[in-house]
Amino acid sequence: RTSGTTPCSRGRGAARALSDAGARRGGGDPEGAQGLTPDQIRRIGERYQALWEGHLRHKTDEEIPEGAGGALEVRRRRTIYRSKQRGWLEVDTLLGSFAEKFVPDMTLEELEQYEVILEQETINVFNFVSGVSPAPEDLRDNPMLLRLREYAYSRPAGTGAEGYAALKAEAKLT
C-alpha cells in the first residue's frame, strides 16, 4: 500500500503518542495513560498495529460467506464503495461515477492499479486527476490514473446544479 504511512509506523505511532504526551507535559504519565509502564505502552502500540493490519486485510476466499459472489466480486463491490465514500463530494462524485461504470468489468490487474489510487489521500487524488500537482513517481505511469483523468475531463460537473444533481444520481450518491 502506498498511503504514506504503514501499519507498522501507525502502531509505533500509537505507543509514541502516549509516551510523547507525557514528555510534553514535563515527564510523568502521559495524559490518559496514568500508571502505564513503558512495557504497557509498547504493548498498546503492538496491539494497535495488529488491529490496523486486520482492518486493512482483505478477507480470504474461505472467509467470504456463500452467495456473496466470490472474492473478486466482493473486492469489486468494496472498491466501488470506497470510491463513493471519500468524504469530499467532488471526489466522491468523480470516483463514484467512474467506479460504477468501469470497476465491474476491470481485470484483476486493472483493479489493483485503481486500488493504488484509492490508497492516496483524497485531496491528492483530486490534485493528481485535475493536474494541480504532479502524481508521485509510482503513480505517473499508472494506466488507471490516466484513464481516470480522461474520464474526468470528458465529464465536466460544472454544468449547473441540475447537471451536478444528475451526476450524483447516476453515481448513486443520493
N, C-alpha and C positions, 0 to 999 in steps of 0.2 A: 504494500500500500504506500501511497505517496502523499499522505495528508500533512506531512510536515513534522508530526510527532509520532513516535512509535508507542505501542502499548507499554513497552519496557520503560521508555522515558516517562510516560504518564504515571506508571506505578512508582518509579523513583520520585516523581514529582509530588505525589501524594504524601509520601514519607518526608520528603524535603520540605514541603509546605508546612507540615506540622512542626518540624524542628526549627525552620526558619522563623516561624511566627514567634516562638519563644525567644529566639535570638534578637529579633527586632524589639521585643519588649524588655530587653535588658537581661536576658537569661531567664532561668526558671522554666516552668512548664509552659508549653505552647498553649495559646488560647484554645479551649475546647479539648485539651489533651492533658488536663491536670492529673498528675500522678503516673503518667505513662513513662516507661523506661525507653531508652534508645532501642532496645531489642523489640519492644512492643510497637514502636513507631516503624521500625524496619518491617515487621510482620504485617502491619497495616498496609504498607506500600506494596508488599508482595501479594497480599490478598486483593488489593485494588487492581494490580496488574493482571492477576488471574481472571478476575471478573470482567475486566475490559477485553481481554483476549477472547473470553467466552462470548461476549457481546458482539464482537466483530466476526466471529467464526460463522460461516455458513453451515447449515445443517447438512449432514451426510444423507445419502440415499436411504439409509436404514432409519433415520430419524424423521423422515418426511411421512406424514400419515397417508394411508392408501386413499386414492381418489383425488389427491392434490395435483396430479398430472406429472409427477416425476420431478427430479432435481432441477432440470433445465427450465421447466415451466415455472416452478416456484421461484427460481432465480430471476426469470424474466418479470414476473409479477412484482417481486421486491424492487427490481431496478426501476420499473415504471413508477411504483410508489415513491421511491427515493427521489425520482426526477420531479415529482409533483410537490413534494414536501420539503422544499429547501428553506422556506422561511422568508423569502423575498419574492413578492408577487410576480415581478417581471421575469425572474429566473424560473419560478415555478411554471409560468405560462410557457416560456420558451422550451425548457427541458421537458415539461409535462406533455406538450403537444408533440414534440419530437419523439419522445419515448412511446407515446400512444401509437404513433404512425409507424415507427421503424423497429422498435425492440422486439415485437412478436415474431419478426422474420429474420432477426440477426442470427448469424452463426455464433458459435461459442467464442471464436476469436474476436469477432466484432463486439460481442457483449463485454468481453474482458477489456477491450480498448475503451469502450464507453464507460465502464465502471471506474477506470483510472481517472476519467474526467470528473465523475461524481465524487471521488475522494477529495477533490480540491475544495477549498473554501468557496462559498457561494459568490462573494464579491470577485474572487479571482476568476471563476468560471465566466462571469459576466464580462470582465475586462478582457479575458483571452478571446472570447467569442466576438465581442464588439471591436476588438483591435485597439482598445485603450492602452493595454500593456501587452508586451510580447509573452507568449507562452514559455514556460521553462523548457530547457533543453529536452527533457524526457517526454514532453508533450508536443513539441513542434511538428514532428512527423507523424503524429497520431492521426490515422485516417478518419477516425470518428470525430475528432475536433474539426478537421477540415470539412467533413460532411455537415456537422452541426453549424459551422459558420455559413456554409452555403444555404442551409435551411433557414437560418436566422435572417439572412439578407434577402431571401426570396419571400419572406412573410412579414412585412413590417406591421407592427402592432399599433403604430401611431396614427391610425386612421379614424380616430374619434372614439367616443365612449361606446357606440354601438359595435364598432369593429373589435374593440378590446373585449367587450362582453361576449361577442361571438367566439373569439379565440378561447376565452376561459371556458365557455360551454363546450366547445369542440374538444378541449383537452380534459374535459370532465373535472374541472377545478371548482365548479359551483355546486 
